[in-house]
């Protein structure tokens, strides 16, 4: 058993109140090794229902003895082992993320004679398409970006018949990019996202379209509302910060308000009396099939963690987690059974680590097996 598995079990024992004095000392020593371990430890203890996060409606209390928890759950012994396994996997995600900041892992084994493919973390890159069809490949090199854009704009200006109306900024799988619009609004695009916006905002509104995920820090202008169209919804703002998760291959759109205020409505609806007002710390879930909004309170730091160099997963299924990771590391995946796909985890992993690090957390410690076949990951329970 390696150190991550040892620490995972010690934290489980501490949560259940069955840890010995010697084991507590081992856990304390691990916490004090580096700040990442302590951060992971503190995060675990901020979640009072960690052991049953995958089923939040269950009424359990991890501070009670194991026997009382089993009795309250009213489940068979093998079912209880499944819940504990899920909890251990949750803890491993957190401490594993911290551990990998300081240790280098080997590449995930490749099976079935497939050539080895190293899935690298995403980077700063995007493609800007101007109104005349000219494209500019953007990277983290700001000076080079300016030179390429200046050249493209010169070509555009020399052709009076191709005056641009709107432009498209698109990040590929494995890409992210930050852009400042002409009004001073800042937009952070996540992987596999697409933002359509004008070179200059004209008229009495600032209108953009989004497919994917983006964080907006909107420049204040009370006389000119900023509008984000995503799928079947519109977000109307005047100056605020919010996150929109609106991938076209997902059924729901998630809009999370960090500060300020926003109003949401159905696309094309001009009736302001039917707007949904959102307050900071809340998120709307808009189902594109039913056109219905649902509002809930969320931790905005969790929702926007992708901007901070870390992925934080809270009450998400393994399928949702793999969807996020596949966009960032640019791979395909397949679940061998639905039960594994629907298993719920919580935890955090470093965003800029290698995928072999992420794979090792699941494959070795989480009760989940990941097998690589070329550019596809096959996921199953152990």
C-alpha positions, 0 to 999 in steps of 0.5 A, a space after each residue: 500500500 502506498 502513502 496516498 492509500 495509507 493517508 486516505 484510510 487514516 482520514 477515513 478513520 479520523 472521520 469515523 472516530 476510530 483512529 489510534 494515537 499512533 495513526 493520528 501522529 502519522 496523519 499529523 506528520 503528513 499534514 505538516 510535510 508541505 502546505 498542499 497536504 494541509 490545504 487538502 486536509 482542511 478542505 476535507 474537513 469543511 465538508 460534513 457529508 463527505 462520506 455520502 457526497 455521492 448521495 446527498 439525500 441520505 441522512 448520515 453523520 460521519 461523526 457517529 460510529 460505523 455501526 450506527 451509520 449502517 443502521 441508519 442507512 438501512 443498507 446491506 453490508 456490500 452496499 455499505 462497502 460501496 459507499 465507503 469505497 466512494 468516500 475513499 476515492 473522494 479523499 484520494 482525489 484531494 490528497 492525490 492532487 496535493 501529492 502530485 504537486 511534489 512528485 513525478 509519476 510514470 506514464 499510465 500503462 498502455 494496453 492492447 499494443 496501442 502506441 503510447 500517447 502522452 496526454 498533455 495539459 492544455 495551454 494558452 491558445 485560440 484561433 481568431 477569425 475576422 469578419 473577412 474570413 482571415 484567421 489568426 492563431 493566438 498563443 501565450 506570446 502577447 507580442 507575437 499575437 499583436 503582430 499577427 493581428 496587426 498584419 491581418 487587420 492591414 489586409 482587411 483595411 486594404 479590402 474595402 469590400 470585406 468590412 468585418 461585422 463580427 469576429 469569432 474567438 475559438 479555443 480548441 480542446 486543450 486550449 484556453 484564452 483570455 481576451 479583452 473586448 473593445 469596451 474593456 470587458 474581460 473574457 476567459 474562455 475555457 477549452 473547446 469554447 467559441 465566442 462571437 463578438 463584434 470588433 466594436 460595439 454599436 447601438 444601445 447594447 453589447 451583444 456576444 454569443 457563447 458556445 462552451 464555457 467562459 468567465 465574464 468580467 463586464 465593464 460597467 456601462 448603465 446605458 448599454 447592457 451587456 448580453 450573452 446569448 447561449 443556447 436558448 437563454 440570454 444573460 443581461 448585465 450592466 457590470 458584474 462578474 459571472 460564469 457561463 457553462 454552455 456546451 452544445 453537447 450538454 443538456 443544461 446551461 449553468 450560469 453562476 453569479 460571482 458579484 453584481 447582478 444579472 437577469 436571465 430570460 429566454 432567447 428572443 423574449 423582450 418581456 422584462 417582467 419575465 426575467 429571472 434575477 440572480 444574486 451573488 453566490 447563486 447558479 441557474 440551471 437552464 434545461 434547453 429541452 424544457 426551457 425551464 430555469 432552476 436556481 440553487 446556491 453554490 460555492 462560486 470558488 468551486 465553479 470558477 476553479 478552472 481559472 485558478 490552476 485547479 479542477 475542483 469537482 463537487 457532487 459531480 458524476 465520474 462522467 461529468 468529470 471525464 467530460 471536463 478532463 477530456 476537453 482539457 487533455 484532448 482525449 476520447 473516453 468510454 464507460 464500460 458500465 453506467 454504474 461507474 459513469 454515475 458514481 459521484 465524486 468530490 475533490 480537486 486535482 491540479 489543472 496543469 499536471 500530466 494526465 498520467 498523474 490524474 489517471 493514477 489517482 483514479 486507477 490505483 486508489 479510487 476503485 476506478 480502472 482507466 485503460 488507455 487505447 490510443 487516444 481513448 480512455 476505457 473506464 470501468 470499476 475495479 
